[in-house]
Amino acid sequence: MPEVNSSENLKTAYDNYYQDNDETWRMLGAKYKVEHIAEVCKGYTFDKVLEVGAGDGVILKLLADRNFSTELHAVELSASGVERIKERNIAAIKSVQEFDGYHLPFGDESMDLVILTHVLEHVEHERLLLRELKRVAKMIVIEVPRDYKQGLTPGLNIFWRMDISTFIHLHHYDTYY
């Protein structure tokens, strides 16, 4: 199988995202994501936790504030995200690395938990990433947004008021019953 990496277009879209974007908004979203992670992990303890697509590290900071794990690790597609995580000086963080979006620099089952929150919808080849998460993790928490689409979700009217270049969900997930 040929080597697969994130496309240059996708990588370029995130290159400066964490330097120029609204941290207050990301911190608010991270608060609820961490609550979800804590809820689904209730009753478990983890020594080594990896966040894939860690962005600017707000989730890792909030997890560290809760003493969620003795070791936190991060991989991120963008250099600006990696730098922002390092600037946070989170004591529990043992490694922060830039990665290509598909190949995790860790051994098989080396992480007790791998976290992927609001990342999968941005991945070009999501099954490749999911296989890699399975290789590295003993347990995995994945959270994706429920995307509502005009005309597909009855009784809900959403008006998108954003430049399409800033809305880079490649995949959309919803629940259907």
N, CA and C of each residue as an Amber inpcrd file, in Angstrom:
protein
   531
   0.8370000  -1.1730000   0.0000000   0.0000000   0.0000000   0.0000000
   0.8890000   1.2460000   0.0000000   0.5840000   2.2510000  -0.8180000
   1.4100000   3.4600000  -0.8690000   1.3400000   4.2440000   0.4400000
   2.4100000   4.9600000   0.7410000   2.4890000   5.8080000   1.9320000
   1.4370000   6.9110000   1.8390000   0.6840000   7.1300000   2.9150000
  -0.3510000   8.1600000   2.9430000  -0.0280000   9.1500000   4.0480000
  -0.0680000  10.4190000   3.7140000   0.0930000  11.5080000   4.6640000
  -1.0200000  12.5080000   4.4120000  -1.2630000  13.3940000   5.3640000
  -2.2480000  14.4460000   5.1450000  -1.8130000  15.3100000   3.9840000
  -2.7720000  15.7570000   3.1940000  -2.4430000  16.5690000   2.0300000
  -1.8680000  17.9110000   2.4580000  -1.0900000  18.4890000   1.5750000
  -0.5120000  19.8040000   1.8600000  -1.6070000  20.8490000   2.0350000
  -2.7270000  20.7260000   1.2930000  -3.8260000  21.6810000   1.4450000
  -4.3910000  21.6420000   2.8580000  -4.5870000  20.4390000   3.3930000
  -5.1300000  20.3160000   4.7490000  -4.1270000  20.8270000   5.7690000
  -2.8800000  20.4560000   5.6230000  -1.8510000  20.9130000   6.5510000
  -1.7310000  22.4390000   6.5180000  -1.7490000  23.0130000   5.3350000
  -1.6540000  24.4680000   5.1830000  -2.8230000  25.1710000   5.8650000
  -4.0130000  24.5670000   5.8090000  -5.1860000  25.1770000   6.4390000
  -4.9960000  25.3500000   7.9370000  -4.1910000  24.4820000   8.5620000
  -3.9890000  24.5390000  10.0090000  -2.6750000  25.1830000  10.4210000
  -1.8170000  25.5040000   9.4860000  -0.4800000  25.9820000   9.8350000
  -0.4610000  27.1060000  10.8600000  -1.2880000  28.1130000  10.6760000
  -1.2860000  29.2450000  11.6030000  -2.5630000  29.3390000  12.4290000
  -3.3820000  28.3190000  12.3780000  -4.6910000  28.3590000  13.0310000
  -4.5960000  28.6960000  14.5110000  -3.6590000  28.1260000  15.2220000
  -3.5950000  28.3070000  16.6720000  -2.8440000  29.5620000  17.0750000
  -2.2870000  30.2740000  16.1130000  -1.6990000  31.5780000  16.4100000
  -2.7540000  32.6640000  16.2680000  -3.6490000  32.4730000  15.2920000
  -4.5530000  33.5450000  14.9100000  -6.0070000  33.3300000  15.3180000
  -6.3180000  32.2720000  16.0690000  -7.7090000  31.9420000  16.3170000
  -8.1120000  32.2300000  17.7520000  -9.3950000  32.1490000  18.0310000
  -9.9870000  32.5460000  19.3040000  -9.8620000  31.4630000  20.3720000
  -8.9450000  31.6500000  21.3020000  -8.7260000  30.6620000  22.3560000
  -9.9030000  30.5810000  23.3280000 -10.5900000  31.6670000  23.5760000
 -11.7310000  31.6460000  24.4910000 -12.7910000  30.6730000  23.9940000
 -13.0640000  30.6920000  22.7090000 -14.0430000  29.7960000  22.1170000
 -13.5790000  28.3380000  22.2400000 -12.3120000  28.0830000  21.9640000
 -11.7910000  26.7140000  22.0660000 -11.7980000  26.2290000  23.5120000
 -11.5120000  27.1040000  24.4710000 -11.5220000  26.7160000  25.8760000
 -12.9380000  26.3410000  26.3220000 -13.9280000  27.0670000  25.8690000
 -15.3130000  26.7490000  26.2060000 -15.6890000  25.3700000  25.6520000
 -15.3580000  25.1070000  24.4010000 -15.6300000  23.8010000  23.8170000
 -14.8780000  22.6860000  24.5280000 -13.6470000  22.9510000  24.9130000
 -12.8150000  21.9410000  25.5890000 -13.4030000  21.5520000  26.9340000
 -13.9890000  22.5020000  27.6160000 -14.5900000  22.2210000  28.9250000
 -15.6190000  21.0990000  28.8010000 -16.4800000  21.1830000  27.8100000
 -17.5210000  20.1690000  27.6230000 -16.9480000  18.8600000  27.0890000
 -15.9410000  18.9400000  26.2410000 -15.2960000  17.7240000  25.7440000
 -14.6430000  16.9510000  26.8910000 -13.9890000  17.6610000  27.8090000
 -13.3480000  17.0160000  28.9600000 -14.4060000  16.3930000  29.8730000
 -15.5280000  17.0660000  30.0470000 -16.6140000  16.4700000  30.8340000
 -17.0930000  15.1670000  30.1880000 -17.2120000  15.1440000  28.8630000
 -17.6190000  13.9220000  28.1550000 -16.5810000  12.8190000  28.3350000
 -15.3140000  13.1730000  28.2000000 -14.2300000  12.1900000  28.3670000
 -14.2790000  11.6030000  29.7770000 -14.4010000  12.4550000  30.7860000
 -14.4430000  11.9900000  32.1710000 -15.6430000  11.0760000  32.4030000
 -16.7570000  11.4100000  31.8070000 -17.9670000  10.5970000  31.9900000
 -17.8120000   9.2060000  31.3780000 -17.3130000   9.1160000  30.1560000
 -17.1930000   7.7950000  29.5330000 -16.0340000   6.9860000  30.1170000
 -15.1170000   7.6480000  30.7930000 -13.9770000   6.9470000  31.3990000
 -14.1570000   6.7130000  32.8930000 -15.3280000   7.0280000  33.4110000
 -15.5920000   6.8570000  34.8430000 -15.3210000   5.4090000  35.2510000
 -14.5700000   5.2550000  36.3310000 -14.2470000   3.9250000  36.8330000
 -12.9260000   3.3650000  36.3150000 -12.3020000   4.0380000  35.3630000
 -11.0120000   3.6100000  34.8180000  -9.9190000   4.5660000  35.2830000
  -8.7000000   4.0640000  35.3650000  -7.5410000   4.9210000  35.6090000
  -6.5460000   4.6880000  34.4820000  -5.8300000   5.7250000  34.1440000
  -4.9010000   5.6780000  33.0160000  -3.5670000   6.2750000  33.4130000
  -2.4890000   5.5660000  33.0850000  -1.1500000   6.1080000  33.3150000
  -0.6810000   6.9300000  32.1240000  -0.9230000   6.4190000  30.9100000
  -0.4350000   7.0840000  29.7010000  -1.6110000   7.3860000  28.7790000
  -1.8140000   8.6800000  28.5090000  -2.9120000   9.1380000  27.6600000
  -2.3350000   9.9560000  26.5120000  -2.8050000   9.6760000  25.3150000
  -2.3960000  10.4020000  24.1130000  -3.6030000  11.1050000  23.5250000
  -3.4520000  12.3930000  23.2460000  -4.4720000  13.0990000  22.4710000
  -3.9520000  13.2590000  21.0480000  -4.7220000  12.7580000  20.1050000
  -4.3880000  12.8500000  18.6800000  -5.1710000  14.0190000  18.0960000
  -4.4450000  14.9140000  17.4110000  -5.0780000  16.1420000  16.9370000
  -5.3360000  17.0560000  18.1170000  -4.3020000  17.2660000  18.9100000
  -4.4300000  17.9640000  20.1890000  -4.6240000  19.4710000  20.0630000
  -4.5720000  19.9960000  18.8550000  -4.8050000  21.4310000  18.6790000
  -3.8210000  22.2580000  19.4680000  -4.3510000  23.1550000  20.2930000
  -3.4860000  24.0270000  21.0990000  -3.3300000  23.5410000  22.5290000
  -3.8530000  22.3490000  22.8330000  -3.6290000  21.7500000  24.1400000
  -4.6330000  22.0880000  25.2180000  -5.7510000  22.7290000  24.8730000
  -6.7020000  23.1060000  25.9220000  -7.3150000  21.8780000  26.5980000
  -7.5980000  20.8330000  25.8540000  -8.1440000  19.6170000  26.4610000
  -7.1100000  18.9970000  27.3940000  -5.8670000  18.9370000  26.9570000
  -4.8030000  18.3900000  27.7990000  -4.6370000  19.2000000  29.0830000
  -4.7290000  20.5100000  28.9770000  -4.6100000  21.3620000  30.1710000
  -5.7250000  21.0480000  31.1580000  -6.9430000  20.9450000  30.6630000
  -8.0720000  20.6750000  31.5530000  -8.0080000  19.2630000  32.1330000
  -7.5280000  18.3030000  31.3490000  -7.3350000  16.9480000  31.8780000
  -6.2540000  16.9490000  32.9690000  -5.1730000  17.6800000  32.7420000
  -4.1050000  17.7740000  33.7470000  -4.6270000  18.4270000  35.0230000
  -5.4700000  19.4500000  34.8790000  -6.0530000  20.1140000  36.0510000
  -6.8790000  19.1420000  36.8920000  -7.4200000  18.1070000  36.2480000
  -8.2310000  17.0910000  36.9480000  -7.3860000  15.8990000  37.4170000
  -6.0740000  15.9500000  37.1830000  -5.1900000  14.8080000  37.4870000
  -5.7110000  13.5290000  36.8310000  -6.1150000  13.6570000  35.5720000
  -6.7280000  12.5540000  34.8330000  -5.7450000  11.4150000  34.5800000
  -4.4730000  11.7470000  34.3890000  -3.4580000  10.7450000  34.0590000
  -2.0970000  11.2170000  34.5490000  -1.2050000  10.2520000  34.8280000
   0.1360000  10.6280000  35.2650000   0.9980000  11.1180000  34.1060000
   0.7240000  10.6090000  32.8940000   1.4630000  11.0320000  31.6970000
   0.4940000  11.4110000  30.5980000   0.7160000  12.5900000  30.0220000
  -0.0520000  13.0290000  28.8570000   0.9010000  13.1770000  27.6790000
   0.4280000  12.7990000  26.4970000   1.1900000  12.9260000  25.2660000
   0.2930000  13.5760000  24.2230000   0.9070000  14.2910000  23.2880000
   0.1290000  14.9790000  22.2610000   0.7990000  14.8320000  20.9060000
  -0.0410000  14.6390000  19.8860000   0.4080000  14.7700000  18.5010000
  -0.5620000  15.7170000  17.8120000  -0.0140000  16.5310000  16.9190000
  -0.7870000  17.5630000  16.2450000  -0.2310000  17.7690000  14.8380000
  -1.1280000  18.0230000  13.9040000  -0.7690000  18.2410000  12.5070000
  -0.0440000  19.5770000  12.2980000  -0.4250000  20.5960000  13.0520000
   0.0960000  21.9420000  12.8030000   1.2380000  22.3180000  13.7400000
   2.2280000  22.9780000  13.1790000   3.3550000  23.4690000  13.9740000
   2.8900000  24.5050000  14.9880000   1.9170000  25.3470000  14.6190000
   1.4330000  26.3700000  15.5580000   0.7520000  25.7340000  16.7610000
   0.0410000  24.6200000  16.5520000  -0.5690000  23.9010000  17.6670000
   0.4750000  23.3090000  18.5890000   1.4950000  22.6750000  18.0160000
   2.5730000  22.0810000  18.8120000   3.2440000  23.1550000  19.6660000
   3.5400000  24.2990000  19.0720000   4.1790000  25.3860000  19.8230000
   3.2780000  25.8880000  20.9460000   1.9940000  26.0150000  20.6670000
   1.0550000  26.5050000  21.6940000   0.9630000  25.5140000  22.8650000
   0.9420000  24.2100000  22.5610000   0.9080000  23.2080000  23.6410000
   2.1580000  23.3400000  24.5020000   3.3130000  23.4600000  23.8600000
   4.5650000  23.5960000  24.6150000   4.5690000  24.8460000  25.4830000
   3.9970000  25.9340000  24.9860000   3.9360000  27.1850000  25.7480000
   3.0990000  27.0590000  27.0150000   2.1780000  26.1220000  27.0440000
   1.3090000  25.9430000  28.2150000   2.0630000  25.3570000  29.4240000
   3.2220000  24.7320000  29.1840000   4.0250000  24.1550000  30.2720000
   3.2020000  23.2680000  31.2130000   2.4650000  22.3430000  30.6490000
   1.6500000  21.4200000  31.4380000   2.5750000  20.3480000  32.0000000
   2.6410000  20.2500000  33.3140000   3.6080000  19.3690000  33.9740000
   3.4620000  17.9080000  33.5650000   2.2470000  17.4250000  33.3670000
   2.0260000  16.0050000  33.0540000   2.3820000  15.6410000  31.6080000
   2.6240000  16.6460000  30.7710000   2.9310000  16.3540000  29.3660000
   4.3670000  15.8640000  29.2470000   4.4950000  14.6660000  28.6700000
   5.8100000  14.0500000  28.4820000   6.3100000  14.1730000  27.0520000
   5.3990000  14.3010000  26.0770000   5.8370000  14.5000000  24.6940000
   4.7750000  15.2580000  23.9120000   5.2580000  16.1350000  23.0400000
   4.4110000  16.8810000  22.1140000   5.1120000  16.8150000  20.7690000
   4.4240000  16.2600000  19.7710000   5.0620000  16.0620000  18.4700000
   4.1370000  16.4550000  17.3330000   4.7430000  16.9920000  16.2960000
   4.0170000  17.2080000  15.0520000   3.9660000  15.8610000  14.3350000
   2.8200000  15.5380000  13.7040000   2.7360000  14.2660000  12.9900000
   2.0180000  14.4560000  11.6700000   2.0750000  13.4470000  10.8210000
   1.5600000  13.5600000   9.4550000   0.0680000  13.2940000   9.3240000
  -0.5950000  13.0030000  10.4200000  -2.0280000  12.7600000  10.3830000
  -2.4150000  11.2960000  10.3610000  -1.4580000  10.4030000  10.1430000
  -1.7900000   8.9810000  10.0180000  -0.8440000   8.0290000  10.7360000
   0.3720000   8.4460000  11.0210000   1.3690000   7.5470000  11.6040000
   1.7580000   8.0520000  12.9890000   1.3590000   7.3100000  14.0120000
   1.6510000   7.7160000  15.3800000   3.0130000   7.1830000  15.8040000
   3.8580000   8.0380000  16.3740000   5.2230000   7.6480000  16.7360000
   5.3070000   6.9230000  18.0860000   4.4470000   5.9240000  18.2670000
   4.3930000   5.1700000  19.5070000   4.2540000   3.6880000  19.1900000
   4.6830000   2.8440000  20.1180000   4.6110000   1.4020000  19.9410000
   3.2000000   0.8510000  20.0800000   3.0470000  -0.4000000  19.7060000
   1.7640000  -1.0980000  19.8110000   1.2960000  -1.1250000  21.2620000
   0.0390000  -0.7820000  21.4620000  -0.6040000  -0.7740000  22.7840000
   0.2280000  -0.0580000  23.8440000   0.9160000   1.0010000  23.4420000
   1.7580000   1.7460000  24.3750000   0.9890000   2.7940000  25.1680000
  -0.2250000   3.0970000  24.7510000  -1.0430000   4.0950000  25.4460000
  -2.2440000   3.4190000  26.0900000  -2.4950000   3.7630000  27.3530000
  -3.6750000   3.2310000  28.0310000  -4.9530000   3.7750000  27.4060000
  -4.8990000   5.0330000  26.9850000  -6.0620000   5.6900000  26.3820000
  -5.5870000   6.6240000  25.2830000  -6.2940000   6.5940000  24.1630000
  -6.0930000   7.5810000  23.1020000  -7.3930000   8.3490000  22.9490000
  -7.2790000   9.6690000  22.8850000  -8.4280000  10.5660000  22.7740000
  -8.3970000  11.2420000  21.4090000  -9.5430000  11.2400000  20.7540000
  -9.7110000  11.8960000  19.4510000 -11.0210000  12.6690000  19.5260000
 -10.9590000  13.9660000  19.7890000 -12.1820000  14.7560000  19.9280000
 -12.2850000  15.7940000  18.8290000 -13.3550000  15.7150000  18.0950000
 -13.6470000  16.6460000  17.0020000 -12.4740000  16.7360000  16.0270000
 -11.9410000  15.5770000  15.6830000 -10.8300000  15.4690000  14.7400000
 -11.2250000  14.6320000  13.5310000 -11.9250000  13.5410000  13.7590000
 -12.2160000  12.5760000  12.6940000 -12.9010000  13.2220000  11.4920000
 -13.7450000  14.2010000  11.7330000 -14.4620000  14.8600000  10.6340000
 -13.5450000  15.6910000   9.7420000 -12.3060000  15.9080000  10.1780000
 -11.3370000  16.6810000   9.4020000 -10.3240000  15.8060000   8.6610000
 -10.3750000  14.5050000   8.8870000  -9.3680000  13.5820000   8.3610000
  -9.7670000  13.0910000   6.9790000  -8.8320000  13.1420000   6.0590000
  -9.1180000  12.7450000   4.6760000  -9.3850000  11.2460000   4.5420000
  -8.6270000  10.4330000   5.2350000  -8.7450000   8.9690000   5.1520000
  -8.9570000   8.4340000   6.5630000 -10.1700000   8.5740000   7.0720000
 -10.4080000   8.2990000   8.4850000 -10.1520000   6.8490000   8.8880000
 -10.3820000   5.8920000   8.0180000 -10.1430000   4.4940000   8.3850000
  -8.6630000   4.2060000   8.6400000  -7.7980000   4.8760000   7.9190000
  -6.3620000   4.6950000   8.1660000  -5.9840000   5.1970000   9.5550000
  -6.5240000   6.3430000   9.9150000  -6.2360000   6.8700000  11.2530000
  -6.8400000   5.9700000  12.3230000  -8.0470000   5.4920000  12.1210000
  -8.6810000   4.6220000  13.1150000  -7.8750000   3.3440000  13.3350000
  -7.3260000   2.7780000  12.2690000  -6.4730000   1.5890000  12.4130000
  -5.2360000   1.9000000  13.2440000  -4.6730000   3.0680000  13.0270000
  -3.4740000   3.4670000  13.7700000  -3.8060000   3.7100000  15.2450000
  -4.9540000   4.2990000  15.5310000  -5.3740000   4.4750000  16.9230000
  -5.4970000   3.1190000  17.6050000  -6.1220000   2.1650000  16.9080000
  -6.3060000   0.8160000  17.4520000  -4.9640000   0.1470000  17.7380000
  -3.9860000   0.4000000  16.8940000  -2.6570000  -0.1930000  17.0810000
  -2.0040000   0.3100000  18.3660000  -2.1010000   1.6010000  18.6230000
  -1.3820000   2.2470000  19.7200000  -2.1270000   2.1610000  21.0530000
  -3.4620000   2.0880000  21.0140000  -4.2710000   2.2510000  22.2220000
  -4.7760000   0.9480000  22.8120000  -4.8840000   0.9630000  24.1340000
  -5.6070000  -0.1020000  24.8230000  -7.0910000   0.2480000  24.8720000
  -7.3990000   1.5410000  25.0000000  -8.7700000   2.0570000  24.9390000
  -8.7570000   3.3380000  24.1180000  -9.9060000   3.6340000  23.4910000
 -10.0220000   4.8270000  22.6460000 -11.3300000   5.5490000  22.9790000
 -11.2550000   6.8730000  23.0860000 -12.4440000   7.7180000  23.1700000
 -12.4540000   8.5890000  21.9210000 -13.5440000   8.5000000  21.1710000
 -13.7160000   9.3150000  19.9630000 -14.9950000  10.1180000  20.1160000
 -14.8880000  11.4190000  19.8960000 -16.0690000  12.2810000  19.9010000
 -16.1030000  13.0260000  18.5820000 -17.2460000  12.9770000  17.9270000
 -17.4450000  13.7330000  16.6850000 -18.6510000  14.6400000  16.8720000
 -18.6730000  15.7650000  16.1890000 -19.8470000  16.6340000  16.2910000
 -21.0040000  16.0490000  15.5040000 -22.1900000  16.2970000  15.9930000
 -23.3700000  15.9820000  15.1850000 -23.5640000  17.1620000  14.2620000
 -23.4180000  16.9400000  12.9890000 -23.5780000  18.0110000  12.0130000
 -24.9920000  17.9990000  11.4730000 -25.6270000  19.1330000  11.5590000
 -26.9700000  19.2650000  11.0360000 -26.8810000  19.8670000   9.6440000
 -27.6220000  19.3040000   8.7310000 -27.5950000  19.7810000   7.3560000
 -28.9670000  20.3090000   6.9900000 -28.9810000  21.4350000   6.3500000
 -30.2200000  22.0430000   5.9120000 -31.0170000  21.0330000   5.0890000
 -32.2560000  20.8080000   5.4720000 -33.1350000  19.9240000   4.7120000
 -33.0610000  18.4660000   5.1330000 -32.0440000  18.0620000   5.8850000
 -31.9130000  16.6770000   6.3060000 -32.3530000  16.4540000   7.7460000
 -32.3520000  17.5080000   8.5340000 -32.7550000  17.3900000   9.9250000
 -34.0930000  18.0940000  10.0710000 -35.2010000  17.3450000  10.1760000
 -36.5380000  17.9540000  10.2170000 -36.6880000  18.9450000  11.3610000
 -37.3380000  20.0550000  11.0850000 -37.6570000  21.0280000  12.1200000
 -36.5000000  21.8970000  12.5560000 -35.3570000  21.7860000  11.9020000
 -34.2020000  22.5720000  12.3070000 -33.7370000  23.4150000  11.1230000
 -33.6760000  24.6870000  11.3340000 -33.1890000  25.5850000  10.2910000
 -31.8930000  26.2140000  10.7610000 -30.8460000  25.9800000  10.0110000
 -29.5460000  26.5590000  10.3280000 -29.1140000  27.4010000   9.1330000
 -28.6340000  28.5680000   9.4110000 -28.1290000  29.4260000   8.3580000
 -26.6280000  29.5380000   8.5330000 -25.8750000  29.0020000   7.5970000
 -24.4210000  29.0450000   7.6740000 -23.9660000  30.4300000   7.2650000
 -23.2810000  31.1070000   8.1760000 -22.7710000  32.4440000   7.8890000
 -21.2770000  32.4480000   8.0930000 -20.5990000  31.6570000   7.2890000
 -19.1440000  31.6250000   7.4220000 -18.5370000  31.3900000   6.0490000
 -17.3500000  31.8410000   5.9120000 -16.5880000  31.5920000   4.7050000
 -16.3140000  30.0940000   4.6250000 -16.6140000  29.4780000   3.5140000
 -16.4610000  28.0340000   3.3620000 -15.0230000  27.5830000   3.6240000
 -14.0470000  28.4430000   3.4280000 -12.6560000  28.0500000   3.6610000
 -12.3570000  27.8430000   5.1440000 -13.1930000  28.3900000   6.0430000
 -12.9660000  28.1840000   7.4660000 -13.7380000  26.9910000   8.0030000
 -14.6120000  26.4200000   7.2020000 -15.4180000  25.2780000   7.6190000
 -14.8610000  24.0570000   6.9140000 -13.9190000  23.3630000   7.5520000
 -13.1980000  22.3190000   6.8440000 -13.5310000  20.9230000   7.3390000
 -14.8150000  20.6850000   7.6190000 -15.2340000  19.3140000   7.9030000
 -15.2680000  18.5610000   6.5830000 -14.5000000  17.4970000   6.5070000
 -14.4950000  16.6740000   5.3040000 -15.5730000  15.6010000   5.3630000
 -16.0060000  15.2560000   6.5870000 -17.0250000  14.2330000   6.7900000
 -18.0560000  14.7970000   7.7590000 -19.2840000  14.3530000   7.6070000
 -20.3660000  14.8000000   8.4990000 -21.0050000  13.5860000   9.1330000
 -21.2930000  13.6950000  10.4350000 -21.8770000  12.5950000  11.1880000
 -23.1660000  13.0760000  11.8280000 -24.1510000  12.2180000  11.8360000
 -25.4150000  12.5040000  12.4830000 -25.9830000  11.1820000  12.9650000
 -26.9450000  11.2430000  13.8370000 -27.5930000  10.0190000  14.2760000
 -28.8720000   9.8390000  13.4870000 -29.1120000   8.6440000  13.0160000
 -30.3310000   8.3110000  12.3030000 -30.9660000   7.1270000  12.9900000
 -32.2360000   7.2070000  13.2380000 -32.9310000   6.1230000  13.9320000
 -33.8970000   5.4490000  12.9930000
